[in-house]
Amino acid sequence: MRRRAFTLIELLVVIAIIAILAAILFPVFAKAREKARQSSCQSNCKQIGIAAMQYVQDYDERYPMWGWQAASANTRFWGNLVQPYLKSIQVFVCPSDTAPWNVEGILGSYSYNDSFWTGWLSAGVSMAAVREPSNTVYITDGNWVDFNSGNMGGRIVLDRHLGGVNVIYADGHVKWCIKEQLSQLRLAP
C-alpha cells in the first residue's frame, strides 16, 4: 500500500497563490483600517464642534479665544475652554496622529483657525461677525496652521486621512475635504 502526499511543486504553487492573495489584500486592509480611523477622527471632530457651539451659546455668542496666559504662567489654549463640554480629553487626539501635541494641556491633533482669535486676553470672534459659517473653516486636522497668511501648509496634515482632512466649520458641522477643496473654503470670518 502506497501513501499519497503533496509534491514539492504542489506546495510551492499553493504558497505562491497565498502570497499573491496576501499582496493583493494587504493594501485593501490598510485602506479599510485608515477609513475606520478617519471615521473615528470625524466623530472626534463632531464632538469638538458641538462642544464649541455649546461654548458659543454660553459665552455671549463668541467663539473661544485661541490662547491666553493663565495665572500659573502656563499658556492655555482653545481646547481648555471647550473641554468641559466633552467627556474625555482623548477626543482631542486623532487616531492617525502618531505624535499629538501636549494632550493634557490640550492642543492635541486639531488646529484652530487663528482668524477667530482677536488677541491675548480678549474674547473670540462673535458669531454675527462670521459671514458664511457653513463655509468657514474653524478647526481642522493638524497642528499650528498659519491660516491668516493663507498658507494652508504649516503643520496642517493635508492628507492624514486618505488624501484629505476632517474640517469643523464655524457652524459646528464636520466634513472630510480633499486637499484641493481646502483652497475653496473661507478662512476669515
Secondary structure as the mmCIF struct_conf table of DSSP 4:
data_model
#
loop_
_struct_conf.conf_type_id
_struct_conf.id
_struct_conf.beg_label_comp_id
_struct_conf.beg_label_asym_id
_struct_conf.beg_label_seq_id
_struct_conf.end_label_comp_id
_struct_conf.end_label_asym_id
_struct_conf.end_label_seq_id
HELX_RH_AL_P HELX_RH_AL_P1 LEU A 8 ASP A 58
TURN_TY1_P TURN_TY1_P1 TYR A 59 GLU A 61
STRN STRN1 ARG A 62 ARG A 62
HELX_LH_PP_P HELX_LH_PP_P1 TYR A 63 MET A 65
BEND BEND1 TRP A 66 TRP A 66
STRN STRN2 GLY A 67 GLN A 69
TURN_TY1_P TURN_TY1_P2 ALA A 71 SER A 72
BEND BEND2 ALA A 73 ALA A 73
STRN STRN3 THR A 75 PHE A 77
HELX_RH_AL_P HELX_RH_AL_P2 TRP A 78 VAL A 82
HELX_RH_3T_P HELX_RH_3T_P1 GLN A 83 TYR A 85
BEND BEND3 LEU A 86 LYS A 87
HELX_RH_3T_P HELX_RH_3T_P2 ILE A 89 PHE A 92
BEND BEND4 VAL A 93 VAL A 93
TURN_TY1_P TURN_TY1_P3 PRO A 95 SER A 96
BEND BEND5 THR A 98 ALA A 99
STRN STRN4 TRP A 101 TRP A 101
TURN_TY1_P TURN_TY1_P4 VAL A 103 ILE A 106
STRN STRN5 GLY A 108 GLY A 108
TURN_TY1_P TURN_TY1_P5 SER A 109 SER A 109
STRN STRN6 TYR A 110 TYR A 112
HELX_RH_3T_P HELX_RH_3T_P3 ASP A 114 PHE A 116
TURN_TY1_P TURN_TY1_P6 TRP A 120 LEU A 121
BEND BEND6 SER A 122 SER A 122
STRN STRN7 SER A 126 SER A 126
HELX_RH_3T_P HELX_RH_3T_P4 MET A 127 ALA A 129
BEND BEND7 ARG A 131 ARG A 131
HELX_RH_3T_P HELX_RH_3T_P5 PRO A 133 ASN A 135
STRN STRN8 THR A 136 THR A 136
STRN STRN9 VAL A 137 ASP A 141
STRN STRN10 GLY A 142 GLY A 142
BEND BEND8 ASN A 143 TRP A 144
TURN_TY1_P TURN_TY1_P7 PHE A 147 GLY A 150
TURN_TY1_P TURN_TY1_P8 GLY A 154 ARG A 155
STRN STRN11 ILE A 156 ILE A 156
TURN_TY1_P TURN_TY1_P9 LEU A 158 ARG A 160
STRN STRN12 HIS A 161 HIS A 161
TURN_TY1_P TURN_TY1_P10 LEU A 162 GLY A 163
STRN STRN13 GLY A 164 TYR A 169
TURN_TY1_P TURN_TY1_P11 ALA A 170 ASP A 171
BEND BEND9 GLY A 172 GLY A 172
STRN STRN14 VAL A 174 ILE A 178
HELX_RH_AL_P HELX_RH_AL_P3 LYS A 179 LEU A 182
TURN_TY1_P TURN_TY1_P12 SER A 183 GLN A 184
BEND BEND10 LEU A 185 LEU A 185
STRN STRN15 ARG A 186 ARG A 186
#
